[in-house]
Amino acid sequence: MSNGLKQRIVGALVLGALGLILLPSLFDFADPQRIDRSSLIPPAPEIIAADIPSAQRPAAVADSADVAPVFDIHRLQPVKESDTTYYGLDKSGMPHRWYLQVGSFEERASANKLKESLLAQPYKAFVKTVKLNSKTVHRVYIGPKIDRRRAIADKVKIDKLLATDSLVLKYVP
C-alpha cells in the first residue's frame, strides 16, 4: 500500500470519528413527538382565612333609628341655578340630600305603578301624599342622593326613559 493511500484512510477515519463526536451536538435527534410534561407553574400558596369580626352598632345609637326626617318632603325645595353646592354637609352636620320628583298623580294606583316600575330599575323610589288646594296628590320621588351630579344624571336617564320632565329638589333643614 502506498503512503498516500494510508494517509487518506487515516484522515477519513479521523474525520469520521470527529463527525461521530460533533454531529450529535450540532443536531437534536430527539423524538419530535415527545411532549415536555414538566410544569413551570409554582405550587399554590397556602392561604389562611382571616377572621373578620362583624360590625357592632355603637352604644350611643338607638336600635330603631328615626328615618322620617330623610323622607320629609315638606322641606324639599327646587334647586336654583345659583346654587353651586354639589355635595358636602349642611348646617346641621348632615350630608346634603337631593331628590327627584318624577311624577304627581291624583290616583294612588297610578303613583304605585310608576313607583314599582322605577323599583324594577336600579332606582330607590317612594310615594308621598300631599294636600294641594283641598286636593290629594300622590307624588313619586327618587332619592335621596348625596351628590347633586348623580341626581342630575338620574334625571336625564329618567326623562329619556319616561318622556317626562322630572324636578331636582334639595332638602333644606
Buried (B, 14 or more C-beta within 10 A) or exposed (E): EEEEEEEEEEEEEEEEEEEEEEEEEEEEEEEEEEEEEEEEEEEEEEEEEEEEEEEEEEEEEEEEEEEEEBBEBEEBEEBEEEEEEBEEEBEEEEEBBBBBBBBBBEEEEBBBBBBEBBEEEEBEBBBBEEEEEEEEBBBBBBBBBBBBEBBBEBBEBBBEEBEEEBBBBBBEE
